[in-house]
Amino acid sequence: MTDGVTAPPPLQRESGRLAVLRQKATELESVFLAEMLGEAGLGEVSTGFGGGIGEEQFASFLRQEQARAIVAHGGIGLSESLFRALVKEEARNDS
């Protein structure tokens, strides 16, 4: 059963090394967004009626999943920029 969150398909089918590079770029964007969501205060424990230390510890997991969902629905375009830079660097190293 799926949760309805799927990544948009690339413009063309990628296999091998390009697929790995795209996955790594997507992961980097997710980590970046999770950090930005944390800095923005998403998931902060409320002082009046909070879940205590457990809520504090698991808030980062929630932010990470929210960041992955954002990226799966198009993100902010960072993964595409990262992917292109990685491909360019790899092509330079192969030459």
Secondary structure, 3 states (H helix, E strand, C coil): CCCCCCCCCCCCCCCCHHHHHHHHHHHHHHHHHHHHHHHCCCCCCCCCCCCHHHHHHHHHHHHHHHHHHHHHCCCCCHHHHHHHHHHHHHHHHHC
